């Protein structure tokens, strides 16, 4: 199973949104395998976008349909299928 088919990209969320909030929101659609919230390398604060990987491609497609345009704290989130160019860069340093 191709991970790209199971992963969605999200943006336009408040910088204060936590990984737990993202997991809860996207978890309403289906079981979430992984949440990657992109953070600034220096400040370690979220940048307002990231990726969610589901266990199934069907859940990913449903998330795009159901959550694109969903309002999160006065911001309308954008949710799309992940493209090959959108590769999460996970900083392994803690």
N, C-alpha and C positions, 0 to 999 in steps of 0.2 A: 504494500500500500504506500503510495507516494505521500510524503509528509506535506508537500506543497498543497495537495488537495484537501488536507485536513487543517491547514493553517490560514487564519485570517489576520489582516492588518487592520489596526484601528488607530484613529487619530482624532484630534479636536476634543480631547478630554481635559478637564482641569488638571493643572500641575499637582494639585493636592491629592489626586486620586491614587489610592494604594493598590498594590497587587491583590490584596484580599477583596477589595471592592470590585476590581475587574473580574476576578475569578467568580465571585458571587453573581455578577451581572451576566456574564457569558455562560455561567453554569445553569442559568434558567433555560437555555436552549438545549444543552446536553452535557454529558460528562467532559470536563476539561482535563486534558493531559498536562499542558504546560502553559504558563503565562510568562511572557517576557516583556517587562515594562522597561523601556529604554530610558537610561539615566545619563545625565551629564557626567563626563569622566572626572571632572575636577570637583564639582559640588556634590555629586552623587544624588542629586535631586531629579525626580522624573521630568521628562521633556514633553509629556502630554501625548505620547503615542507608544505603540508596541505591537505585540503579536500574541495570538491565542491559538494553541493547537488543541484540536479535539481528537477524540478517539475514532471518529468516523467522518468521512467527507460529507455525508448528509447533514450532520450537525453544523459543519462549517458553512455549507450553502444556506442553511436555515438562518444562521447567525447574520449572514450578509443581508438576507431578506428582511429579517425581523429587527435588527439592531442598527442598520444604517439609517441615520437621521434621528436616532433615539436621543432624547434630551437628558443630559447629565449635568446637574448644577448650572443651568442656564446656557449650556453649550450643546450644540447638536453634533453628536459623534458621527464620524465617517467610518464605515466598516466595508472593506473590500477583500476580495481573494488576494492572497499573497502572490506576488510575482517573483520571477527568478531574480530580478534586480534588488528586491527587498530582502536582504539577508540580515537577520539580527546579529549584531556584534555584541557578544556577551563578554564582559570584562571579568576574567577569572580572578583578578586581584580583589581582595577584601580588606 
